[in-house]
């Protein structure tokens, strides 16, 4: 595995967090397969094949969906849609599972809306979801242009968040200032996920409710907490000179580095530095969660379980118990592990 902080926390025990390791290895393998499949299809220097979800988090299991988009950073051309159609057929032939029915993934996206429509009426749920997932759980599949295009768009999005943040105007010299514009969008995204979860329960008549419930409490919560630390970690850095004329550029670099790591690795880096004693509570439970997703019998059972039957079901209650312990561990990380973290979470997590 390439996740160095997680490896350090794992230590020398090869039997520790085997489900995380297995999902990571499968993610690497699938990313290589996609790289070969996509190579030569994208427009040079302006197209990227971006994956989200479990593959981007390096948590891919045998029955995972593939959430993807063709991201264009350039002028629109009639041939772009043809690329999407060809990709869909190639992915189908390679037996990748299609994205869900929300139309957020599996198509064509242009960078303009991601960069320029932040807030306001033009910032639809789809646009916000794509933008925040690009920052919190995305990976550019290796092609001749994908990583360069993704890097360019990340710079543009993060530049907007920082350049237009009142915390970073020239006269503001507070030591603990953080990117609040971005943080507010991370919080808005988390609340939107929770609201959409309730809406999907109604719109889909409870279909796959139990599995979505556990995912909300595990992987969705993981990316929110990672996003929270993405912002407040700027104030945790060691002895930075707040008078530095290049503070904005340094912050964009800091945020971009965070955006290009898997969420589990980012949380591992925080835990390794501030709360190593919490590693078992966080990663034992996340490993158990991935074990459930990788067990076809349990996964299918949860997919077919109705909300009315869930709280009398052993599989669901076991998964719910894992999620509860994971939540308790993250709460301890935020409020009990380190005085400075607690101070920042209390100050910026609400207001």
MARDOTI-381051 format. One record per atom (N, C-alpha, C): x, y, z; residue in one letter. Coordinates in pm, whole numbers, padded with zeros to 5 digits, always signed. Example, Ala and Ser with C-alpha at 12.3 -4.5 7.8 and 13.67 -1.06 7.14 Angstrom:
<sites>
+01319-00569+00780A +01230-00450+00780A +01320-00330+00780A +01285-00225+00708S +01367-00106+00714S +01290+00003+00787S 
</sites>
This chain:
<sites>
+00083-00120+00000X +00000+00000+00000X +00087+00126+00000X +00035+00233-00057X +00106+00359-00062X +00067+00452+00052X -00027+00410+00134X -00077+00497+00241X +00017+00488+00360X +00118+00573+00364X +00228+00558+00459X +00184+00577+00604X +00099+00676+00632X +00056+00697+00770X -00024+00577+00820X -00108+00524+00734X -00187+00406+00772X -00097+00286+00794X +00006+00272+00711X +00101+00163+00730X +00176+00177+00861X +00212+00300+00896X +00283+00323+01022X +00196+00285+01141X +00067+00321+01134X -00025+00286+01242X -00048+00135+01247X -00047+00070+01132X -00068-00074+01127X +00047-00147+01195X +00168-00096+01177X +00285-00161+01236X +00325-00285+01158X +00374-00382+01226X +00429-00502+01161X +00332-00620+01159X +00209-00598+01202X +00111-00706+01208X +00043-00723+01072X +00073-00827+00995X +00014-00841+00861X -00135-00875+00863X -00185-00916+00980X -00326-00952+00989X -00414-00834+01029X -00355-00717+01045X -00430-00601+01089X -00487-00526+00968X -00615-00500+00971X -00684-00422+00869X -00668-00484+00731X -00692-00613+00723X -00674-00685+00597X -00778-00646+00493X -00898-00609+00537X -01000-00567+00440X -00963-00434+00376X -00905-00343+00454X -00857-00216+00398X -00746-00243+00297X -00653-00331+00333X -00542-00363+00244X -00591-00429+00116X -00688-00520+00129X -00739-00590+00011X -00811-00492-00082X -00891-00402-00024X -00962-00303-00105X -00865-00207-00174X -00759-00171-00103X -00658-00083-00161X -00591-00150-00281X -00554-00276-00266X -00488-00348-00375X -00580-00364-00496X -00707-00394-00470X -00802-00406-00580X -00823-00272-00649X -00824-00164-00572X -00838-00029-00629X -00724+00002-00724X -00602-00032-00683X -00485-00009-00769X -00498-00090-00897X -00540-00214-00885X -00555-00301-01002X -00662-00248-01097X -00775-00205-01043X -00884-00153-01126X -00844-00022-01193X -00770+00062-01122X -00724+00188-01180X -00631+00163-01298X -00545+00063-01287X -00456+00027-01398X -00536-00026-01517X -00639-00106-01488X -00725-00158-01594X -00795-00043-01667X -00844+00054-01590X -00912+00168-01650X -00817+00254-01733X -00694+00266-01686X -00595+00345-01759X -00575+00289-01900X -00565+00158-01910X -00548+00096-02041X -00674+00112-02126X -00789+00104-02061X -00916+00114-02132X -00940+00254-02188X -00898+00357-02114X -00928+00496-02148X -00823+00557-02241X -00702+00507-02234X -00590+00569-02308X -00624+00588-02455X -00601+00711-02503X -00624+00743-02643X -00761+00797-02675X -00855+00790-02578X -00991+00837-02605X -01011+00984-02573X -00936+01038-02480X -00961+01174-02431X -00891+01278-02516X -00952+01399-02528X -00886+01507-02601X -00759+01551-02531X -00650+01560-02604X -00519+01590-02546X -00520+01726-02476X -00466+01730-02356X -00444+01852-02277X -00571+01918-02223X -00688+01862-02249X -00807+01925-02193X -00909+01826-02137X -00883+01697-02147X -00978+01599-02099X -00920+01511-01990X -01002+01479-01890X -00960+01391-01781X -01068+01289-01754X -01026+01167-01725X -01119+01064-01680X -01104+01055-01528X -01207+01099-01458X -01203+01111-01312X -01296+01008-01249X -01246+00937-01149X -01331+00845-01074X -01352+00899-00933X -01467+00864-00879X -01505+00907-00744X -01537+00782-00661X -01600+00802-00546X -01651+00690-00469X -01543+00596-00418X -01578+00469-00409X -01490+00372-00344X -01357+00355-00416X -01356+00364-00549X -01229+00350-00621X -01136+00467-00589X -01190+00588-00584X -01109+00705-00552X -01060+00701-00407X -01142+00646-00318X -01102+00635-00177X -01009+00515-00155X -00984+00437-00259X -00904+00313-00254X -00970+00212-00160X -01104+00201-00176X -01184+00109-00095X -01270+00020-00184X -01226-00004-00304X -01305-00077-00403X -01319-00224-00362X -01440-00274-00369X -01467-00415-00343X -01533-00477-00466X -01553-00608-00461X -01597-00682-00580X -01728-00631-00638X -01819-00581-00554X -01950-00537-00602X -01966-00386-00602X -01857-00312-00599X -01864-00166-00599X -01909-00113-00736X -01985-00004-00732X -02015+00070-00853X -01891+00147-00896X -01887+00187-01023X -01783+00276-01070X -01846+00412-01098X -01815+00510-01013X -01861+00647-01031X -01753+00724-01107X -01788+00777-01225X -01687+00840-01310X -01746+00958-01386X -01659+01039-01440X -01701+01145-01530X -01586+01176-01625X -01620+01224-01742X -01522+01284-01832X -01523+01433-01806X -01414+01484-01756X -01404+01625-01716X -01326+01700-01823X -01390+01803-01879X -01330+01881-01986X -01292+02020-01935X -01167+02055-01952X -01119+02188-01917X -01076+02257-02047X -01176+02299-02123X -01149+02360-02253X -01278+02390-02325X -01269+02418-02452X -01386+02453-02531X -01473+02331-02560X -01602+02353-02566X -01694+02244-02598X -01678+02205-02744X -01690+02075-02769X -01682+02023-02906X -01784+01912-02922X -01834+01899-03043X -01940+01800-03067X -01892+01657-03043X -01762+01635-03056X -01709+01501-03038X -01702+01454-02894X -01720+01545-02799X -01707+01507-02658X -01811+01402-02618X -01934+01419-02667X -02039+01324-02629X -02010+01186-02686X -01950+01182-02803X -01913+01054-02861X -01812+00980-02776X -01721+01054-02712X -01623+00994-02621X -01696+00926-02505X -01796+00995-02449X -01872+00940-02337X -01943+00812-02380X -02006+00813-02495X -02077+00692-02542X -01980+00576-02561X -01863+00604-02617X -01765+00497-02638X -01714+00444-02505X -01693+00533-02409X -01647+00491-02276X -01751+00404-02206X -01876+00443-02216X -01982+00365-02153X -01982+00222-02206X -01965+00208-02335X -01966+00074-02393X -01843-00005-02349X -01728+00060-02345X -01606-00008-02301X -01618-00052-02155X -01674+00034-02072X -01689+00000-01930X -01790-00113-01912X -01895-00112-01993X -01993-00221-01988X -01930-00352-02031X -01852-00349-02138X -01785-00470-02186X -01686-00524-02084X -01623-00431-02007X -01527-00472-01904X -01595-00510-01774X -01730-00504-01772X -01813-00547-01659X -01795-00460-01534X -01771-00332-01555X -01778-00238-01443X -01924-00204-01417X -01961-00197-01290X -02098-00164-01254X -02125-00016-01278X -02242+00014-01333X -02274+00152-01371X -02304+00235-01247X -02286+00370-01256X -02322+00456-01143X -02472+00452-01115X -02511+00509-01000X -02652+00514-00963X -02733+00603-01056X -02866+00610-01034X -02955+00679-01128X -02964+00830-01109X -02877+00892-01028X -02889+01035-01000X -02838+01125-01111X -02764+01069-01208X -02704+01141-01321X -02593+01237-01277X -02544+01221-01154X -02429+01300-01111X -02303+01249-01180X -02297+01117-01203X -02179+01054-01261X -02215+00989-01394X -02111+00939-01462X -02133+00863-01583X -02158+00948-01706X -02105+01070-01708X -02129+01157-01823X -02019+01259-01842X -02058+01373-01901X -01965+01478-01940X -01983+01599-01849X -01872+01651-01798X -01876+01770-01710X -01770+01868-01758X -01807+01997-01760X -01713+02102-01798X -01668+02178-01674X -01545+02222-01676X -01484+02284-01557X -01545+02419-01523X -01602+02488-01621X -01649+02625-01598X -01745+02633-01480X -01846+02546-01479X -01945+02550-01371X -01883+02514-01236X -01788+02420-01236X -01724+02380-01111X -01647+02495-01049X -01583+02576-01132X -01499+02685-01083X -01581+02811-01054X -01671+02845-01144X -01735+02977-01136X -01872+02976-01067X -01938+02862-01058X -02070+02857-00994X -02056+02799-00854X -02001+02878-00763X -01993+02837-00622X -02088+02925-00543X -02197+02867-00497X -02300+02944-00430X -02396+03005-00531X -02508+03055-00482X -02605+03118-00570X -02694+03017-00640X -02785+03071-00722X -02885+02986-00787X -02826+02889-00888X -02713+02926-00947X -02653+02840-01050X -02578+02721-00992X -02556+02722-00861X -02483+02613-00798X -02581+02504-00757X -02618+02422-00853X -02715+02316-00828X -02656+02209-00737X -02742+02121-00687X -02694+02009-00605X -02593+01925-00682X -02620+01901-00810X -02528+01822-00891X -02393+01890-00903X -02393+02021-00929X -02268+02093-00946X -02188+02096-00816X -02258+02123-00705X -02190+02124-00576X -02134+01986-00542X -02213+01882-00568X -02169+01746-00539X -02044+01711-00619X -02045+01742-00747X -01928+01713-00831X -01806+01789-00782X -01824+01916-00748X -01711+01999-00704X -01652+01949-00573X -01738+01922-00476X -01688+01879-00345X -01629+01739-00351X -01689+01651-00430X -01630+01518-00443X -01497+01524-00518X -01484+01617-00610X -01355+01636-00676X -01248+01672-00574X -01287+01748-00470X -01193+01788-00366X -01175+01681-00259X -01278+01603-00231X -01276+01515-00114X -01253+01367-00145X -01288+01322-00267X -01267+01180-00298X -01262+01157-00449X -01162+01211-00514X -01151+01188-00658X -01009+01145-00694X -00999+01073-00804X -00870+01032-00858X -00875+01043-01009X -00770+01099-01067X -00757+01102-01212X -00691+00973-01258X -00760+00898-01341X -00702+00776-01395X -00586+00813-01488X -00477+00742-01475X -00354+00776-01547X -00373+00764-01698X -00369+00880-01767X -00366+00886-01913X -00268+00996-01950X -00260+01029-02078X -00166+01131-02122X -00201+01270-02069X -00327+01290-02029X -00369+01425-01989X -00444+01433-01856X -00499+01322-01807X -00594+01329-01695X -00539+01397-01571X -00421+01358-01527X -00368+01414-01402X -00336+01562-01416X -00285+01603-01532X -00256+01745-01554X -00385+01826-01554X -00488+01776-01621X -00616+01847-01625X -00678+01855-01486X -00678+01743-01413X -00731+01746-01276X -00656+01846-01190X -00524+01847-01199X -00443+01940-01120X -00478+02084-01152X -00497+02113-01277X -00530+02249-01320X -00666+02292-01266X -00762+02202-01270X -00896+02237-01221X -00897+02250-01069X -00825+02162-01000X -00814+02175-00854X -00755+02310-00816X -00651+02352-00887X -00591+02482-00860X -00692+02595-00877X -00771+02586-00983X -00868+02691-01012X -00979+02696-00905X -01030+02579-00867X -01137+02574-00766X -01086+02624-00632X -00972+02571-00589X -00917+02611-00459X -00875+02757-00460X -00825+02805-00573X -00792+02946-00583X -00913+03034-00561X -01027+02994-00615X -01150+03071-00592X -01189+03072-00445X -01183+02955-00383X -01220+02948-00241X -01131+03037-00155X -01003+03042-00186X -00909+03117-00102X -00907+03266-00139X -00904+03297-00268X -00896+03437-00311X -01015+03519-00265X -01131+03454-00254X -01254+03525-00217X -01294+03502-00072X -01199+03457+00009X -01224+03431+00151X -01182+03553+00232X -01276+03609+00307X -01246+03728+00386X -01137+03703+00490X -01116+03577+00528X -01013+03546+00627X -00872+03573+00573X -00859+03586+00441X -00726+03600+00383X -00706+03732+00309X -00786+03832+00346X -00760+03965+00293X -00630+04017+00354X -00570+04114+00289X -00435+04155+00324X -00418+04196+00469X -00519+04257+00528X -00504+04310+00664X -00530+04210+00775X -00574+04089+00740X -00608+03990+00842X -00483+03912+00880X -00437+03927+01005X -00314+03861+01049X -00337+03766+01166X -00460+03717+01182X -00486+03624+01291X -00409+03495+01269X -00363+03437+01378X -00281+03316+01368X -00363+03192+01332X -00491+03188+01372X -00569+03065+01356X -00665+03071+01238X -00647+03164+01149X -00741+03176+01037X -00736+03052+00950X -00851+03012+00903X -00864+02892+00820X -00951+02926+00699X -00953+02842+00595X -01035+02870+00477X -01184+02846+00504X -01249+02948+00556X -01388+02933+00599X -01484+02921+00481X -01453+02987+00370X -01535+02975+00250X -01545+02828+00209X -01432+02762+00203X -01430+02619+00170X -01496+02537+00279X -01466+02565+00404X -01524+02489+00515X -01676+02496+00512X -01730+02614+00486X -01876+02627+00480X -01935+02541+00370X -01863+02528+00258X -01914+02443+00150X -01902+02295+00186X -01797+02257+00259X -01783+02118+00305X -01899+02083+00398X -01930+02174+00489X -02042+02150+00582X -02174+02145+00507X -02191+02239+00410X -02314+02239+00331X -02329+02107+00255X -02219+02057+00202X -02223+01930+00129X -02264+01815+00219X -02208+01809+00340X -02242+01703+00434X -02391+01708+00469X -02443+01827+00493X -02585+01839+00526X -02671+01803+00406X -02625+01837+00286X -02699+01801+00166X -02705+01651+00148X -02593+01583+00175X -02592+01436+00168X -02698+01379+00261X -02705+01433+00383X -02802+01382+00481X -02946+01407+00436X -02971+01525+00379X -03105+01556+00330X -03140+01469+00210X -03045+01451+00118X -03069+01367+00000X -03095+01222+00039X -03028+01178+00146X -03050+01042+00195X -03197+01023+00234X -03252+01123+00304X -03393+01115+00342X -03484+01122+00219X -03447+01205+00123X -03528+01217+00002X -03527+01087-00079X -03411+01022-00087X -03402+00896-00161X -03486+00786-00096X -03498+00791+00036X -03583+00694+00106X -03726+00703+00054X -03773+00825+00034X -03909+00846-00016X -03919+00817-00165X -03822+00871-00243X -03830+00860-00389X -03813+00717-00437X -03733+00639-00364X -03704+00501-00408X -03778+00397-00325X -03875+00442-00249X -03960+00353-00170X -03879+00260-00080X -03772+00313-00024X -03692+00235+00070X -03593+00139+00007X -03579+00141-00127X -03487+00049-00194X -03343+00072-00148X -03276-00036-00112X -03136-00034-00065X -03117+00058+00056X -03221+00079+00132X -03215+00173+00245X -03110+00130+00347X -03106+00004+00383X -03016-00040+00490X -02870-00021+00451X -02835-00056+00327X -02698-00038+00282X -02662+00110+00276X -02752+00194+00225X -02725+00338+00219X -02713+00398+00359X -02789+00346+00454X -02781+00393+00592X -02641+00370+00650X -02588+00251+00629X -02455+00219+00681X -02347+00299+00609X -02361+00315+00478X -02263+00395+00403X -02265+00540+00448X -02382+00594+00475X -02392+00731+00524X -02314+00749+00654X -02323+00650+00740X -02260+00660+00872X -02113+00623+00870X -02066+00567+00758X -01926+00524+00751X -01850+00604+00645X -01860+00566+00519X -01779+00631+00415X -01817+00776+00393X -01947+00810+00400X -01987+00950+00381X -01939+01035+00498X -01948+00981+00617X -01899+01055+00735X -01748+01069+00729X -01680+00966+00679X -01535+00972+00665X -01493+01091+00580X -01556+01110+00463X -01512+01218+00376X -01547+01355+00435X -01656+01363+00514X -01686+01490+00580X -01580+01525+00683X -01545+01429+00768X -01445+01456+00871X -01310+01486+00807X -01277+01416+00699X -01154+01447+00627X -01159+01588+00571X -01273+01630+00518X -01288+01766+00468X -01277+01870+00577X -01331+01840+00695X -01319+01930+00809X -01172+01949+00846X -01099+01839+00855X -00956+01849+00886X -00877+01912+00772X -00923+01895+00651X -00859+01961+00536X -00851+02111+00562X -00956+02166+00620X -00962+02311+00646X -00892+02351+00775X -00922+02282+00886X -00865+02328+01013X -00719+02290+01028X -00672+02194+00947X -00530+02155+00957X -00438+02269+00918X -00490+02366+00843X -00408+02483+00809X -00367+02558+00935X -00456+02560+01035X -00424+02628+01161X -00343+02540+01255X -00327+02412+01221X -00249+02320+01304X -00102+02315+01262X -00068+02377+01151X +00070+02370+01101X +00165+02436+01201X +00291+02400+01195X +00390+02445+01293X +00450+02580+01256X +00430+02678+01342X +00507+02803+01340X +00519+02867+01203X +00410+02874+01130X +00414+02943+01002X +00407+03093+01024X +00476+03168+00941X +00477+03313+00950X +00352+03368+00884X +00261+03426+00963X +00136+03477+00908X +00156+03603+00826X +00276+03662+00830X +00304+03780+00751X +00355+03744+00610X +00372+03618+00581X +00427+03572+00454X +00340+03621+00338X +00402+03688+00241X +00329+03738+00126X +00272+03626+00039X +00325+03506+00057X +00283+03393-00027X +00187+03300+00048X +00121+03352+00152X +00037+03266+00234X -00078+03206+00153X -00135+03282+00060X -00246+03231-00020X -00201+03115-00108X -00085+03132-00174X -00034+03025-00258X -00002+02901-00176X +00054+02922-00055X +00087+02808+00031X -00040+02736+00077X -00145+02811+00104X -00270+02748+00147X -00330+02666+00033X -00331+02719-00088X -00382+02643-00203X -00303+02514-00220X -00172+02521-00206X -00088+02401-00216X -00123+02301-00107X -00141+02351+00016X -00178+02265+00129X -00310+02194+00101X -00410+02267+00054X -00541+02210+00028X -00536+02111-00089X -00457+02144-00190X -00446+02056-00307X -00380+01924-00269X -00277+01930-00187X -00213+01806-00141X -00312+01720-00065X -00394+01783+00016X -00497+01709+00091X -00597+01645-00005X -00639+01722-00107X -00740+01674-00202X -00691+01554-00282X -00560+01539-00296X -00506+01431-00377X -00468+01307-00296X -00502+01306-00167X -00482+01187-00084X -00615+01117-00060X -00616+00985-00045X -00739+00916-00004X -00780+00961+00137X -00910+00973+00164X -00955+01018+00296X -00901+00936+00413X -00893+00804+00396X -00840+00721+00505X -00696+00758+00539X -00617+00790+00437X -00479+00829+00462X -00472+00964+00531X -00558+01057+00491X -00560+01188+00555X -00597+01177+00703X -00698+01097+00733X -00736+01077+00873X -00625+01005+00948X -00558+00911+00881X -00446+00840+00944X -00334+00936+00981X -00307+01033+00895X -00201+01131+00924X -00236+01213+01048X -00364+01252+01060X -00407+01327+01178X -00397+01241+01303X -00446+01118+01295X -00443+01028+01411X -00300+00997+01452X -00215+00973+01355X -00074+00943+01385X -00009+01057+01461X -00044+01180+01428X +00018+01298+01491X -00046+01332+01625X -00179+01322+01633X -00249+01378+01749X -00317+01274+01839X -00348+01157+01786X -00425+01063+01868X -00399+00919+01828X -00274+00871+01834X -00246+00733+01790X -00323+00628+01868X -00363+00659+01991X -00438+00561+02069X -00577+00534+02011X -00626+00624+01924X -00758+00606+01863X -00753+00521+01737X -00634+00485+01691X -00622+00410+01566X -00705+00282+01564X -00700+00199+01670X -00782+00076+01665X -00932+00106+01653X -00980+00204+01728X -01124+00233+01726X -01170+00284+01591X -01084+00361+01524X -01121+00414+01392X -01105+00307+01284X -00987+00247+01276X -00956+00162+01162X -01003+00018+01178X -01014-00032+01301X -01073-00165+01319X -01217-00165+01268X -01290-00060+01302X -01430-00053+01262X -01446-00025+01114X -01358+00058+01057X -01369+00081+00913X -01331-00045+00836X -01235-00118+00888X -01198-00245+00826X -01315-00343+00829X -01387-00347+00940X -01503-00435+00951X -01613-00393+00854X -01631-00263+00836X -01728-00210+00740X -01695-00255+00599X -01568-00244+00559X -01528-00289+00426X -01542-00441+00412X -01524-00512+00522X -01544-00656+00519X -01688-00692+00486X -01782-00616+00538X -01924-00639+00508X -01951-00611+00360X -01898-00499+00309X -01919-00465+00168X -01858-00568+00075X -01750-00631+00119X -01680-00728+00035X -01739-00868+00045X -01833-00886+00137X -01901-01014+00153X -02032-01007+00074X -02036-01077-00038X -02150-01064-00128X -02282-01101-00061X -02280-01200+00026X -02402-01243+00093X -02455-01133+00184X -02367-01075+00266X -02410-00969+00357X -02451-00843+00281X -02375-00809+00176X -02407-00689+00099X -02545-00702+00034X -02571-00816-00030X -02700-00836-00095X -02813-00839+00007X -02783-00895+00124X -02884-00898+00230X -02923-00757+00271X -02824-00670+00289X -02852-00532+00327X -02923-00457+00214X -02885-00485+00089X -02951-00419-00023X -03100-00452-00029X -03136-00572+00009X -03275-00615+00000X -03356-00597+00127X -03292-00544+00231X -03359-00533+00362X -03447-00408+00368X -03571-00424+00408X -03662-00310+00419X -03637-00233+00549X -03669-00104+00550X -03654-00026+00674X -03736-00084+00789X -03851-00142+00756X -03938-00196+00861X -03875-00317+00930X -03794-00392+00857X -03735-00514+00912X -03594-00494+00966X -03533-00379+00934X -03390-00362+00960X -03354-00375+01107X -03434-00316+01193X -03395-00309+01334X -03423-00439+01410X -03472-00539+01338X -03485-00673+01394X -03390-00770+01325X -03301-00717+01243X -03214-00801+01160X -03073-00804+01217X -03016-00922+01229X -02884-00938+01291X -02773-00872+01208X -02778-00887+01076X -02672-00831+00990X -02673-00678+00998X -02791-00620+00988X -02801-00475+00995X -02758-00423+01132X -02802-00489+01237X -02768-00440+01371X -02618-00455+01399X -02556-00559+01342X -02411-00573+01354X -02341-00457+01282X -02385-00428+01159X -02326-00317+01084X -02353-00184+01153X -02470-00170+01210X -02504-00046+01281X -02415-00030+01405X -02385-00141+01472X -02296-00135+01588X -02156-00090+01548X -02107-00137+01433X -01977-00094+01382X -01980+00056+01354X -02087+00103+01291X -02099+00246+01260X -02105+00331+01386X -02172+00281+01489X -02180+00356+01615X -02044+00369+01680X -01966+00261+01679X -01832+00267+01738X -01739+00357+01655X -01757+00356+01524X -01679+00444+01437X -01712+00590+01466X -01839+00618+01482X -01883+00754+01515X -01825+00800+01648X -01828+00712+01747X -01773+00746+01879X -01623+00776+01870X -01553+00700+01787X -01409+00722+01772X -01381+00856+01705X -01458+00891+01602X -01440+01020+01536X -01476+01135+01629X -01579+01117+01710X -01616+01220+01808X -01504+01242+01908X -01442+01133+01952X -01329+01144+02043X -01212+01216+01976X -01190+01188+01849X -01083+01256+01775X -01108+01406+01769X -01231+01444+01748X -01265+01586+01733X -01268+01661+01865X -01307+01594+01974X -01334+01666+02097X -01252+01622+02218X -01179+01511+02207X -01110+01461+02326X -00963+01429+02304X -00914+01438+02182X -00779+01390+02153X -00672+01495+02172X -00702+01619+02139X -00601+01724+02139X -00669+01858+02166X -00611+01935+02255X -00673+02061+02296X -00689+02158+02180X -00590+02167+02093X -00596+02260+01981X -00702+02217+01878X -00710+02086+01850X -00814+02037+01759X -00952+02069+01815X -00973+02039+01941X -01102+02065+02004X -01139+02212+01996X -01042+02299+02022X -01066+02444+02016X -01108+02486+01876X -01041+02435+01773X -01073+02472+01636X -01209+02417+01594X -01239+02292+01633X -01368+02233+01598X -01482+02309+01664X -01466+02343+01791X -01569+02419+01861X -01588+02556+01798X -01479+02620+01758X -01487+02755+01705X -01545+02759+01565X -01500+02666+01478X -01537+02673+01337X -01641+02570+01296X -01662+02467+01377X -01753+02361+01338X -01898+02399+01346X -01932+02503+01421X -02071+02546+01434X -02093+02680+01364X -02012+02779+01400X -02029+02913+01346X -01917+02951+01251X 
</sites>
